[in-house]
Protein backbone atom coordinates (compact mmCIF):
# COMPACT_ATOMS: atom_id res chain seq x y z
CA UNK A 1 0.00 0.00 0.00
CA UNK A 2 2.76 2.47 0.87
CA UNK A 3 4.63 1.74 -2.36
CA UNK A 4 1.69 2.77 -4.54
CA UNK A 5 1.36 6.16 -2.88
CA UNK A 6 5.05 7.01 -3.00
CA UNK A 7 5.37 6.35 -6.76
CA UNK A 8 4.20 9.88 -7.66
CA UNK A 9 0.48 9.22 -8.02
CA UNK A 10 -0.54 11.16 -4.91
CA UNK A 11 -3.43 13.63 -4.89
CA UNK A 12 -1.06 16.55 -4.24
CA UNK A 13 0.67 16.14 -7.59
CA UNK A 14 -2.59 15.86 -9.46
CA UNK A 15 -3.82 19.11 -7.89
CA UNK A 16 -0.56 20.90 -8.79
CA UNK A 17 -0.82 19.71 -12.41
CA UNK A 18 -4.43 20.86 -12.64
CA UNK A 19 -3.60 24.26 -11.19
CA UNK A 20 -0.81 24.94 -13.68
CA UNK A 21 -2.82 23.87 -16.73
CA UNK A 22 -5.91 25.91 -15.85
CA UNK A 23 -4.05 29.09 -14.86
CA UNK A 24 -2.30 29.65 -18.20
CA UNK A 25 -5.45 29.91 -20.41
CA UNK A 26 -7.13 32.10 -17.78
CA UNK A 27 -4.20 34.54 -17.87
CA UNK A 28 -4.43 34.80 -21.66
CA UNK A 29 -8.20 35.39 -21.57
CA UNK A 30 -7.93 38.31 -19.14
CA UNK A 31 -5.78 40.51 -21.40
CA UNK A 32 -7.68 43.51 -22.77
CA UNK A 33 -7.87 43.92 -26.56
CA UNK A 34 -5.47 46.26 -28.29
CA UNK A 35 -7.66 48.22 -30.71
CA UNK A 36 -10.20 50.83 -29.49
CA UNK A 37 -13.07 49.14 -31.32
CA UNK A 38 -12.35 45.81 -29.68
CA UNK A 39 -12.10 47.55 -26.30
CA UNK A 40 -15.54 49.08 -26.87
CA UNK A 41 -17.25 45.71 -27.25
CA UNK A 42 -14.94 43.84 -24.85
CA UNK A 43 -16.96 41.81 -22.40
CA UNK A 44 -20.32 42.29 -24.12
CA UNK A 45 -22.17 39.20 -25.25
CA UNK A 46 -24.47 40.02 -28.16
CA UNK A 47 -27.27 37.52 -28.55
CA UNK A 48 -29.32 37.06 -31.68
CA UNK A 49 -32.22 38.90 -30.06
CA UNK A 50 -30.02 41.92 -29.31
CA UNK A 51 -28.86 42.08 -32.92
CA UNK A 52 -32.41 41.76 -34.27
CA UNK A 53 -33.69 44.55 -31.99
CA UNK A 54 -30.82 46.80 -33.07
CA UNK A 55 -31.51 46.14 -36.76
CA UNK A 56 -35.24 46.75 -36.38
CA UNK A 57 -34.55 50.00 -34.53
CA UNK A 58 -32.22 51.11 -37.28
CA UNK A 59 -34.85 50.24 -39.87
CA UNK A 60 -37.50 52.32 -38.08
CA UNK A 61 -35.15 55.30 -37.77
CA UNK A 62 -34.27 55.12 -41.46
CA UNK A 63 -37.95 54.79 -42.42
CA UNK A 64 -38.84 57.89 -40.40
CA UNK A 65 -35.90 59.82 -41.89
CA UNK A 66 -36.84 58.89 -45.47
CA UNK A 67 -40.50 59.70 -44.82
CA UNK A 68 -39.64 63.15 -43.47
CA UNK A 69 -37.28 63.89 -46.38
CA UNK A 70 -39.83 62.88 -49.03
N, C-alpha and C positions, 0 to 999 in steps of 0.2 A: 504494500500500500504506500509506504513512504517513497519508494523508488519512482512510482508513477507521478507523484506530485513534484518531485525535485528534477524532473526531466525538462522543465521549461513549459509545462502546459498549465500552469497555475492561473487562477482568475485575475491576478494582478497584471500579468503580462497581456492578457487579452484586453483588459480595460485600457492599458497604456497604448496598445495598437489602435484601438477604436478611437481614442482621444486624438491621436495624431492624424488619423485619416479624415476625421470629420472636421478638424479645425482648419485645414488648408483650404477646402472649397468655401467655407464660411468667410474666411478672410478675403478671398477673391471677390465674393459676392457683395461685400460691404463697401467696395471702392466706388466713389461717386463718378459719374460719367464725365468725360472731358469737355464735350461741346455744350454750349449754352442751351441748345434745343433739347438735347438729351437730359440735361439737368432740369429743364422745365417739366418734363413728363416722368422724371425719375420717381419711382415709387407709386405711380398711379396705375391702377389696373382697369383698363377700359373693357367693359363687357360689350356684347353685341347690342344689348338694349341701350347702353349709353351712346354708342355710335349711331344707332337708328334715330334716337331722340335728337341728337345734334344735327343729323342730316335733315330731318323733318323741320327742325327750327330754321335751319338755313334756307330751306325751300320756301317756307312761309315768309321769311324776311325778303327773299328775292322776289316773290310773287307780289308782295305789298309794294316794293320799290318799283317794279315794272308797271304795276297798275297806276301808281301815282304819276310816273313819268309819261304814261300814254295819254 
